């Protein structure tokens, strides 16, 4: 039996504006383009896995509005199983307001909407399907108690768990023993540990703090500089790929999906990280989140080419 992927997380409609530069407080600037596209860290990871032809189930909630209906049609078209998507009555679908500057950097404001109603009752419908062939991906745009409940349920069924701790908040320490892989960036690991991470040594210290709390493996995403794997017995830096970056929105989500897929294909951790880099790099070559995510053929071409 092959691996099955379960993404428990947020579903947002992204409202994106392209600007030459970000405005300072009180300033109005002219934008050059505007578009809407499906997003949310959960939906992004599910879509990225779908583009890799992985069997993926999305677990989350939409609102009973036009954005929710559009999102459901989109996920269905991407081949993603919708059996575990609920509808929050009288609540809007989650919204992300995104500004992207000419350098490809972004600023994002999240309005959670229906994502705040992703609860244990919803997750309980899917946990019975978890087993040792399940890979469970989570993020932090749904309630933390739901994240903890899901992680516990997954580990009870011997599923593999991957936590993307974004947006970063301090987490209850009881979460970490249920996390096989945690994938913060350098800012997020600083928030998680309340430690400075502005040098290699400080980053190592922070990563080992998470390991000491029970996390199995810490993978620190470092953007164009690649990523560093930290385990109790070793650490290893894995460089990324150089591409023509247009928009970094959802690059982290693409990374996590690629990493999960790599593990599911039986890659060793460093190779799974390298595969994740290929997915993330290609996702930055176009505007938008899910609209920019690459197909498996494109990823394999870059991955097999090497750095």
N, C-alpha and C positions, 0 to 999 in steps of 0.2 A: 504493500500500500504506500502511495506517495504522500508527501507532506501536504497538509492543508493549512491555510493561513487565515487567521481570524484577527481583524482589526477592530478594536474597541476604542471609539473616540469620536471626535467632533466632525460635524458636517456644517460647513459654512458656504455661503455664496460670497465670493470675493468681488468687491467693487474697487477697481484699480484705476488710478490716474497717473499718467506719465508726465513728469515735470523736469525742467532743466536743473533745478536745485530745490531743496526743501525750504519752505518758508520759515522765517523766524517768527516767534510769537507776535501776533497782531498784524502780520504781513499777509497780503494776498498776492499770489503769483499765478501766472497763466499756465495752464496745462496744455499739452500737445495731443493727448489722446485719452480716451476713457473706454473701459469695457468691463463686462461682468463675466465671471467664470466660476465654475465649481471649485471650492477649496475646503479649508479646515484640515487640521493635521491628520485626523482620522481618515477623512475622505481622500486626502492626498496620498497617504500611504497605501490605501486600498487600490486607488487608481494606478499608482506606480507599479504595484504588484500585478494588477490586471494587464498592464501593457507588457509585462514580462511573461505573460501567459500562465501565471500562477493561479491555482484554484483558491479564490479569496472570498471570504464572507465578511461583509461590513455589518458592524453592530453599533447602532447609534440612533438618534432621533432627529426628525425634521419637524418643521411647523406645518400647520394646515393652511399654507399660503402658496402663492405662485412659485416662489423660489424652491419650496419643498417639492412641489410637483415636478419642476424642471430638473431638480437634482436626482430624483428617483429615475426619471427617464434617462438621464445621463449615465448613472451607474449601471442601469440595465444594458444600455448600449455598449458599455465597456466590459460586459460579461461578468459583472460582480454579483454575487448572490445577495439578494435583498431580504431574505427571510427574517432577519433579526433587526430590521429597521422599523422603529415605532414612530407614531405621529403624536406630537404634543398638541392637544386641542386648545385653540385660543392663544397659542404662543407662536411667535415668529421663528422661522428658520434662522440659524446663526448667521451673522453677517461679519465680514472682515472688510474694513476700509483701508486700502493700501495705497501708499504713495511710492513711486519708483523714480529715482533720479537718473540722469544721463550716464552715471557710472554703473548703474545696475544695482545700487544699494536700495534698500526698502525700509519704510516705516509702516507699522501696522497697528490698527486699533480694532479690537475684537468686541462684538456684542454677542454674548453667548446664546441667547434665545433658547431654543429647544435643547441645546447641549446640556443645559443645567438640569435637565430632567432625564438624563441617562443614568438610571439608578440600578440598584441590585436586582429589582424585579425583572428588568429588561435583560440584564446579563445572565440571570438564572436560566433563561430560556435557551441559552447557547452552551452553558458550561457542561451540560450532559454530553455534548458532542466532543469535548476535549479528550485527547488521549496522547500517547507518546509520539504520535505522528503530527501533532498540532504545534504550530508556531503562532504565538499570541503576541500581537503588537499593541502597545498602549502609549498614550501621551497624556498631557495634563490640561487639556481643554474641556474635560468633563470632571465631575466632582471627585475629589481625592478619595473619599470613602468607596466610591465605585471602582476606582483604580485598585485599591488595596483588596477589595472583595474579589475582583477578577484575578489578580495575581495569586491570591491564596487558592482559589478554585482551580486555576491552571496548574499550579504546582502539585495539588492533590491528585491530579490526573496525569502527572509526569509530562506535561506540556512544556515546551521551551518558551521562555518569556523575554521580551525585549521592551524596555521602557525608554522612551524619548522624553526626558524631563523638561518639556517646554510647553507653554511658557514657564520659566523657572520660578519655583517657590520652594521654601524649605519643606521637606517631606517628613512625616513621622518615621522615626528610625525603624519601626517594625516592618516597613515596606521592603527594606533592602534585602533581607534573606530570601525573599520570593522572586528576586530579579536575577535572571541569568546574565543579561547584558543590559547595561545602562549607557546611553550615548549622549552625554551632554556636550555642548561646545564649551569654550574656555570661560565664557561669561556665566553660563548656567551652572558649571561645576563650582564656581566661586559662590553663587547663591546657595547651592545645596549644602556646601560645607562651611560657609561663612569664613572662607579663607581667601587670601590673595593668590592669584594664579598668573602673575606677570613675569614669571621666569620658569625655566624648565624644572628647576628643583621645587619651586612652590607648586607647580602643576602636579608633579609627582607626589608631593605630600598630600595634596587634596585628593588625588585619585586613590591613594592608599587609605585615606580616611573612609571613603565609600566602601572599599574592599573590607576594611575592618568592621564595618557595620553589617556586612553580610552579602554585598553585591558580588556576583560571580566574576564578572569581567567589566572593566570600565573602558569605554572607547571614547576618547575626547576628540570631537570633530573640530578641525582647525582651518576650515575653509580652504583657500588655495594652498595652504601649507600641508594639506593631507589630514591625517589622524594618527593618534598614538594609542596603542593598546596597552592597558595596564592589567596585569594579573599578579597574584601573590608571588608567583615564581619567576615572572619576567615582564619586561616592557619592550615594546617595539613600535617604531615609527613607520607608517606606511604612506609614502608620498601620493599626491593626487595627480590629476591630469590637467594639462593646460589647454583651455579652449577659449573661444571668443565669447566672453560672458556678456549677455544682454540684460538678464534679470535673474537675481538669486532667489526669488520667491519660491519656497518649497524645495530648495536644494537639500535641506536637512531631512525633509520627509522622504525625498527620493533616495537619499543615502540609506535611511533606515529600511526602506522597502528592498533596496538592492542588497543590503547586508542580510536581511532575513532570507531573501531568495538564495543568496550564496550559501548560507548555512543549510538551507533545505536541499540544495544540490550536493551537499557533502563536502564543500570546500573547508579547508582549515581556516581558522579565524583570520589570519593575515590575508589570505586570498579572498575571503568573503568581504573583507574591508576594501580590498582593491577593486572588487566587482562593484561594491557600493559607491566607490569614488567614480567609476565609469558612469553609473546611472545618474549620480548627482551632477557631474560635470555636464553631461549632455542635456540635463534639464534646465541648465542656465543659458542655453544658446537661443532660446525663444522667450517671448513675453508670456507671463501668466504662470499659474501653478500647474494644474493638471493638463492644460492645453500644451504644455511644453515637455511633458514626460515622454521619454524615448521608448521605442519598441525593443523587444529582446534582440532582434537582428542588429540594430545599431549599437546596442550595448556590447554584444559579443564581438563586434568588429573592433571597437575601441579596446575592450578588455584583452583580446588576443593580440592586439598590436603591441601592448605594453606601454610603459610610460614614455 
